[in-house]
Amino acid sequence: MSDSTISAEVLHGTPLGELLEADLPTRLAALEALGGAITSADLQDERDLHTGPELGIASVRVHRLCTRLTGKRYQWLTVEEADGRWATTAFHPRTYASHVAHTHGISYANARRSVRLARQLRDDIPRFGAALRAGQIGPDQIDALATTALTSPTRIAALAEPITTDASAAEGAEAGESDFEEAATDDTAQTVEDFLLAQAQDMRVDQIRRLGKHFAQVADPEADERGYRQAKEREYVELVRTLDGWHLSGFLTEENGRLVRAAMDAVITPPAPDDQRTADQRRAQALADLAHLVLDQGLAGTHASVRPHLGVLINPTDLDRLLREAREGTTAPTEQTPCSTPTPGSSRWDTIPLRDLIGIDWATQLNNQPPTFDDGTGPVPPALLRRLATCGDLYRVLFSPEGEVINLGRSRRLFTPAQRRALIARDQGCTWPGCTAPPAICESHHARIHWADGGPTNTANGALLCYHHHTVVDARTITMTRHDGVWIFTRPDGTTINTNLDPPAKHRDWPDTG
């Protein structure tokens, strides 16, 4: 084919019959001229001449034409690739897909997909190629079948096997066994590819994908088993600590991925009215909720339930300070309590410890080990330290001068199993307004008076809060009071969070676990 183009002026006045019988360059020039005339038309003029449904039909016709041309283009690609002269062009491509990406101005991934489909239409499913060029099926449908059905040599070979329908079997029985065998070997007999093509023409892309998977499982079930074993070998989960948290990445098999997703979906509840978290953030919390659930309920091995199962090592001086600040109501800067510097004469100067006014006691601070996690890493975020100091479980460990453990004690502040069952029966889930988290993913919270402030561990002072809203209540210093059987949540500025006094509907399909 010559690289020269034929101008629209040369084509002007040429009868359509002559164009249809002309050589390929002339037909391409006519197609380009018609395409230019269609695309350059003014949209407003088209609106004046045609209705919306008419233009919609025009869109469908152009789409079908583009589909048929795509099938023809795939044929041309296979011819150019087999010719081999593409490798000697000035671009010097390393692969034919690179050549296609460069000449067509498309991405390499798109070019590689086009080349793959062109080869498959030529070698594996030629009848699908003919149907594509005839406008009977689209490229997306073919790609859905190719990615699911053409996944092993056995499956590709099975496409050429003949199919015996009920009608042909009956005819064969009437004509005799020998005549039926002769008919089955006829070149015009329907093959598996013909059967799949007839089914796919009336299916959506997702239905064709399911059809391809079903064919693949029937034609070569061992390939699925090999794929599962290979996927099992590639399975991994990596949880690496970074500067500001943990980075999670990995790959799971179809089975394990569905198990994890089903478990996460089970603990994700509809967001409360004030929940502004994104879907990704809520899924991250759901994964943490699963860890909470396993550890809180003692489901891992035979170990007892541990709460909040975040190990932090803290010296007595820092612990006393945290407890004192909790009793005095000192909180971290939040949206309700912005950080600001007090001015002389204000009442806040009376609440600031003298140490903070005259400077840091460096000798004491440097001699005391800073709070760390139980593996020796840190630092521990101050907000987390405050939360653990007010609602965590404390263990006291005394060391000798030689570093030997000489005493191990425990100060229990958790609600007993009987008390928790009573809270479950009363609250039936998270008490935050609008939250429907079930009891299984809720913690027992010292609601009216914190434990650090001398609050008792009993049902009158207890309330269920899901893991997310337990953190919200502590971080924002929200107070809780009970009125007519409903918990009222109050912000530091005195406004309430409750939208109404009707308790929200709770999940009742969860077991009441203590």
C-alpha positions in Angstrom: 0.0 0.0 0.0 1.3 3.4 -0.9 1.7 6.0 1.9 0.2 8.7 -0.4 -3.3 9.9 0.4 -6.1 10.6 -1.9 -7.7 14.0 -1.4 -11.5 14.4 -1.0 -11.6 16.5 -4.2 -10.5 13.5 -6.2 -13.3 11.4 -4.6 -15.9 14.1 -5.2 -18.4 13.0 -7.7 -17.2 9.4 -7.7 -20.2 6.9 -7.6 -20.6 4.8 -4.5 -20.4 1.6 -6.6 -17.0 2.6 -7.9 -15.7 3.4 -4.4 -16.9 0.0 -3.2 -14.9 -1.7 -6.0 -11.9 0.5 -5.7 -8.5 -0.5 -4.2 -7.8 -0.3 -0.4 -6.2 3.2 -0.4 -9.2 4.6 -2.3 -11.7 3.0 0.1 -9.7 4.2 3.1 -9.6 7.7 1.7 -13.4 7.6 1.1 -13.8 6.4 4.7 -11.7 9.2 6.1 -13.6 11.8 4.0 -16.9 10.5 5.3 -15.6 10.4 8.8 -14.3 14.0 8.5 -17.7 15.1 7.2 -19.5 13.5 10.1 -17.2 14.7 12.9 -16.9 18.3 11.6 -20.7 18.8 11.5 -22.1 21.4 13.8 -23.9 19.9 16.8 -26.5 22.6 17.0 -27.4 22.1 13.3 -27.7 18.4 14.0 -30.0 19.1 17.0 -32.2 21.2 14.7 -32.5 18.5 12.1 -32.6 15.4 14.3 -34.2 14.3 17.6 -32.3 12.9 20.6 -33.3 9.3 19.8 -32.2 9.7 16.2 -28.7 10.9 17.3 -28.6 8.0 19.8 -29.3 5.6 17.0 -26.5 7.3 15.0 -24.2 6.7 17.9 -25.0 3.0 17.9 -24.4 2.7 14.2 -21.0 4.4 14.5 -20.1 2.1 17.4 -21.0 -1.0 15.4 -19.0 0.3 12.5 -16.0 0.9 14.7 -16.4 -2.6 16.1 -16.3 -4.1 12.6 -13.3 -2.0 11.6 -11.5 -3.1 14.8 -11.9 -6.7 13.7 -10.4 -5.8 10.3 -7.6 -3.9 12.0 -6.7 -7.0 14.0 -6.3 -8.9 10.8 -4.0 -6.3 9.4 -1.9 -6.4 12.6 -1.3 -10.1 12.2 -0.2 -9.6 8.6 2.2 -6.8 9.5 3.7 -8.8 12.4 4.3 -11.8 10.2 5.9 -9.6 7.5 8.6 -8.6 9.9 9.7 -5.4 8.3 8.3 -3.4 11.3 11.5 -4.3 13.1 13.6 -2.4 10.6 11.9 0.9 11.0 13.7 4.0 12.3 12.1 3.6 15.7 13.8 0.1 16.1 11.1 -1.4 18.4 12.1 -4.3 20.6 8.7 -5.9 20.2 5.8 -5.7 17.8 3.6 -4.3 20.6 6.1 -1.5 21.0 5.8 -0.8 17.3 2.0 -0.7 17.5 2.1 1.6 20.5 4.4 4.0 18.6 2.6 4.0 15.3 -0.9 4.1 16.7 -0.1 6.6 19.5 -1.5 4.4 22.2 -0.2 3.0 25.5 2.0 -0.1 25.5 -0.6 -2.0 27.6 -3.3 -1.2 25.1 -1.0 -2.2 22.2 0.0 -5.5 23.8 -3.7 -6.3 24.4 -4.5 -5.6 20.8 -1.7 -7.7 19.5 -2.7 -10.6 21.8 -6.3 -10.5 20.7 -5.3 -10.3 17.0 -3.2 -13.5 17.4 -6.0 -15.3 19.3 -8.6 -14.3 16.7 -6.3 -15.7 14.0 -5.1 -18.9 15.7 -7.5 -19.9 18.4 -11.0 -18.5 17.8 -11.2 -17.5 14.1 -15.0 -17.8 14.1 -15.1 -15.1 16.8 -12.9 -13.0 14.5 -15.4 -13.4 11.6 -18.3 -12.4 14.0 -16.4 -9.4 15.1 -15.9 -8.2 11.5 -19.5 -8.8 10.8 -20.6 -6.7 13.8 -22.2 -9.7 15.6 -20.0 -9.3 18.7 -17.7 -6.7 20.2 -14.1 -6.5 21.3 -15.0 -6.4 25.0 -17.0 -9.6 24.7 -14.1 -11.3 22.9 -11.6 -10.1 25.5 -13.8 -11.4 28.3 -13.9 -14.9 26.7 -10.2 -14.9 25.8 -9.0 -14.0 29.3 -11.1 -16.8 30.8 -11.3 -19.6 28.2 -7.9 -19.4 26.3 -5.8 -20.0 29.4 -4.3 -23.4 28.6 -3.4 -25.5 25.5 -6.0 -28.1 26.5 -8.7 -25.5 26.6 -7.7 -24.0 23.3 -7.7 -27.5 21.7 -11.2 -28.2 23.1 -12.7 -25.3 21.2 -12.3 -27.3 17.9 -14.1 -30.4 19.3 -17.5 -31.2 17.7 -20.7 -30.8 19.7 -23.5 -33.2 19.5 -26.9 -31.6 20.1 -30.0 -33.5 21.1 -31.5 -32.9 17.6 -28.4 -34.3 15.8 -28.2 -37.2 18.2 -31.8 -38.1 17.4 -31.2 -37.8 13.7 -28.1 -40.0 14.1 -30.1 -42.6 15.9 -32.8 -42.7 13.2 -30.3 -42.8 10.3 -28.1 -45.5 11.8 -24.9 -45.5 13.7 -22.6 -45.4 10.7 -24.4 -42.5 9.1 -24.3 -40.5 12.4 -20.5 -41.0 12.7 -20.1 -39.7 9.2 -22.2 -36.7 10.0 -20.2 -36.0 13.1 -17.0 -35.8 11.2 -18.5 -33.4 8.6 -16.6 -30.0 8.4 -19.9 -28.2 8.8 -20.6 -29.8 12.2 -20.9 -27.4 15.1 -17.8 -27.0 17.3 -17.4 -25.9 20.9 -16.3 -22.5 19.5 -19.5 -22.2 17.5 -21.6 -23.0 20.5 -19.8 -20.5 22.7 -20.1 -17.8 19.9 -23.9 -18.4 19.6 -24.3 -18.1 23.4 -22.0 -15.0 23.7 -23.8 -13.0 21.1 -26.8 -12.5 23.4 -24.8 -12.0 26.7 -23.3 -9.1 28.6 -19.6 -8.9 29.2 -19.9 -10.2 32.8 -22.1 -13.1 31.6 -19.5 -14.0 28.9 -16.8 -14.0 31.6 -18.8 -16.5 33.7 -19.4 -18.6 30.5 -15.7 -18.6 29.8 -14.8 -19.7 33.3 -17.4 -22.5 33.2 -16.0 -23.8 29.9 -12.5 -23.6 31.2 -13.4 -25.6 34.3 -15.0 -28.3 32.1 -12.3 -28.4 29.5 -9.3 -28.5 31.8 -10.0 -28.6 35.5 -6.4 -29.5 36.2 -5.4 -26.0 35.0 -7.4 -24.4 37.8 -5.8 -26.7 40.3 -2.3 -25.7 39.0 -3.3 -22.0 39.1 -4.5 -22.4 42.7 -1.2 -24.0 43.7 0.8 -21.3 41.9 -1.4 -18.6 43.6 -0.8 -20.3 47.0 2.9 -20.1 46.4 2.7 -16.4 45.7 0.5 -15.7 48.7 2.0 -13.3 51.3 1.2 -10.5 53.7 3.7 -7.9 54.6 3.2 -5.6 57.6 6.2 -3.2 57.9 6.5 -0.4 60.3 7.1 3.1 58.8 7.8 6.5 60.2 4.2 7.3 61.1 2.5 3.9 61.2 2.5 0.5 59.5 2.4 -0.3 55.7 0.3 -3.2 54.8 0.6 -5.0 51.4 0.2 -8.5 50.2 -1.6 -11.0 47.9 -4.2 -13.6 48.9 -5.7 -16.5 47.0 -9.3 -16.3 45.9 -10.3 -18.4 48.9 -8.4 -16.5 51.6 -9.2 -13.1 50.0 -12.9 -13.9 50.2 -12.6 -15.1 53.8 -10.9 -11.9 54.9 -13.3 -9.7 52.9 -16.3 -11.5 54.3 -15.0 -11.1 57.9 -14.3 -7.4 57.3 -17.8 -6.9 55.8 -19.2 -8.6 58.8 -17.8 -6.2 61.3 -18.4 -3.0 59.2 -21.6 -1.4 60.3 -23.5 1.4 58.5 -21.8 4.7 59.3 -23.3 6.9 62.0 -24.7 10.2 60.8 -21.6 12.1 61.9 -19.1 9.5 60.6 -17.1 11.3 57.9 -14.6 8.5 57.3 -14.0 7.3 53.7 -14.7 3.7 52.7 -11.0 2.9 52.8 -10.7 4.3 56.3 -13.7 2.2 57.5 -12.2 -0.9 56.0 -8.9 -0.2 57.8 -10.8 0.1 61.1 -12.7 -3.1 60.2 -9.3 -5.0 60.0 -8.3 -3.6 63.3 -11.7 -4.6 64.7 -11.1 -8.2 63.7 -7.8 -8.1 65.7 -9.7 -6.6 68.6 -12.3 -9.3 68.4 -9.9 -12.2 68.4 -7.8 -10.8 71.3 -10.7 -9.5 73.4 -12.6 -12.7 73.3 -9.5 -14.8 73.9 -10.0 -16.6 70.5 -6.3 -17.0 69.8 -5.1 -20.3 71.5 -5.8 -20.7 75.2 -4.7 -17.3 76.3 -7.0 -15.2 78.4 -8.7 -12.1 77.1 -6.4 -9.1 77.2 -7.5 -5.5 76.9 -6.5 -3.3 75.2 -3.7 -5.7 74.1 -1.3 -2.9 73.2 1.8 -3.4 75.4 3.4 -0.2 76.6 6.3 0.1 79.0 6.1 3.3 81.1 8.0 4.4 84.2 6.1 5.2 87.4 6.8 9.0 87.1 5.2 9.3 83.7 2.3 7.1 84.7 1.6 9.2 87.8 1.7 12.3 85.6 -0.7 10.8 83.1 -3.2 9.7 85.8 -3.0 13.2 87.4 -3.6 14.9 84.1 -6.6 12.6 83.5 -8.1 13.5 86.9 -7.5 17.2 86.3 -9.1 17.0 82.9 -6.0 17.8 80.9 -6.5 16.8 77.2 -4.7 16.9 74.0 -5.4 19.8 71.5 -8.4 18.8 69.5 -11.0 20.5 67.4 -12.9 21.5 70.5 -9.8 22.4 72.6 -7.3 24.1 70.3 -3.8 24.6 71.5 -3.0 28.1 72.6 -0.5 29.8 74.9 -2.1 31.2 78.1 -1.7 34.9 78.8 -0.5 36.1 82.2 -3.4 36.6 84.6 -5.7 34.1 83.0 -7.1 31.2 85.0 -5.2 28.7 82.9 -1.9 29.7 84.5 -3.2 28.3 87.8 -3.7 24.8 86.2 -0.2 24.5 84.6 2.4 22.6 86.7 5.2 24.7 88.1 7.7 22.5 86.2 6.2 23.7 82.9 6.6 27.3 83.9 10.2 27.2 85.1 11.4 24.8 82.4 12.0 21.1 81.9 13.7 19.0 84.6 16.3 17.6 82.2 18.1 15.4 84.7 14.9 13.6 85.8 13.6 13.3 82.3 16.8 11.9 80.9 17.3 9.5 83.8 13.8 8.0 83.3 13.2 5.7 80.3 10.7 7.2 77.9 7.4 5.3 77.3 7.9 2.6 74.6 6.0 -0.3 73.2 6.7 -3.6 74.7 9.2 -4.5 71.9 11.3 -1.4 72.9 10.3 0.7 69.9 8.7 4.2 70.1 7.9 6.9 70.7 4.3 6.2 71.9 1.9 8.8 70.7 0.8 11.0 73.7 -2.9 10.6 72.8 -2.5 6.8 72.9 -0.7 7.0 76.3 -3.6 9.1 77.7 -6.1 6.6 76.5 -4.3 3.6 77.9 -3.8 5.4 81.2 -7.5 6.0 81.6 -9.0 2.8 80.3 -6.2 0.3 79.9 -5.2 -2.6 82.2 -2.1 -1.9 84.4 0.6 -4.4 85.3 3.2 -3.5 87.9 6.7 -5.0 87.5 9.4 -4.3 90.1 13.1 -4.8 89.2 16.1 -5.3 91.4 19.2 -3.1 90.9 20.6 -6.0 88.9 17.6 -5.9 86.5 15.9 -9.0 87.9 12.1 -9.2 88.3 11.4 -9.3 92.0 7.6 -8.6 92.0 4.8 -8.8 89.5 1.4 -7.4 90.4 -1.8 -6.5 88.6 -4.4 -3.9 89.2 -7.7 -5.1 87.6 -10.0 -2.5 86.2 -11.9 -4.5 83.6 -15.6 -5.3 83.8 -16.3 -8.9 84.9 -17.9 -11.3 82.4 -21.2 -11.1 84.3 -21.1 -7.2 84.2 -20.4 -7.3 80.5 -23.3 -9.6 79.8 -25.5 -7.2 81.7 -24.2 -4.3 79.6 -24.9 -6.3 76.4 -28.5 -7.1 77.6 -29.1 -3.4 78.3 -27.2 -1.5 75.5 -27.4 -4.2 72.8 -24.5 -2.6 71.0 -22.6 0.6 70.6 -24.4 3.4 72.4 -23.1 6.2 70.2 -26.0 7.9 68.4 -26.8 6.2 65.2 -24.1 3.5 65.4 -25.3 0.0 65.0 -22.1 -1.9 65.9 -23.0 -5.2 67.6 -21.7 -6.1 71.1 -19.0 -8.4 69.7 -17.0 -5.5 68.5 -17.7 -3.2 71.4 -15.7 -2.4 74.6 -17.0 -1.8 78.1 -16.3 1.8 78.8 -16.3 3.7 82.2 -18.9 6.1 80.9 -19.9 8.6 83.7 -16.6 8.7 85.6 -13.4 7.4 84.2 -11.5 4.7 86.1 -8.6 7.1 86.6 -10.9 9.6 88.3 -12.0 7.0 90.8 -15.0 5.8 88.8 -16.4 2.4 89.8 -16.4 -0.6 87.6 -20.1 -1.4 87.7 -23.0 -1.5 85.2 -24.3 1.9 86.3 -21.0 3.4 85.2 -20.5 1.2 82.2 -21.6 1.5 78.6 -20.8 -0.3 75.4 -18.8 1.6 72.7 -17.4 0.2 69.5 -13.6 0.5 69.0 -13.9 3.5 66.8 -16.3 5.5 69.0 -14.5 4.6 72.1 -11.4 6.3 70.7 -13.6 9.3 69.6 -15.1 9.7 73.1 -11.6 9.6 74.8 -9.9 11.8 72.2 -12.5 14.5 72.2 -13.2 14.5 76.0 -16.9 13.8 75.4 -18.9 13.2 78.5 -21.6 10.6 78.9 -24.8 10.9 81.0 -27.8 8.6 81.1 -31.4 10.0 80.8 -34.5 7.9 80.6 -32.6 4.9 79.5 -30.6 6.6 76.8 -27.0 7.7 76.9 -26.4 11.4 76.1 -23.1 12.4 74.6 -22.0 16.0 75.3 -19.1 17.9 73.8 -16.8 20.1 75.8 -18.7 23.2 74.6 -21.9 21.8 76.2 -23.7 20.8 72.9 -25.1 17.3 72.7 -24.4 14.8 69.9 -27.7 12.9 70.2 -30.1 13.6 67.3 -33.0 12.2 69.3 -33.7 10.2 72.4 -34.8 7.1 70.6 -32.3 4.3 70.9 -31.0 3.1 67.4 -31.9 -0.3 66.1 -29.2 -2.8 67.0 -27.9 -5.9 65.2 -29.5 -8.9 66.7 -27.9 -11.6 64.6 -24.6 -11.4 66.6 -23.9 -13.7 69.5 -23.7 -12.0 72.9 -20.1 -12.8 73.6 -18.6 -11.8 77.0 
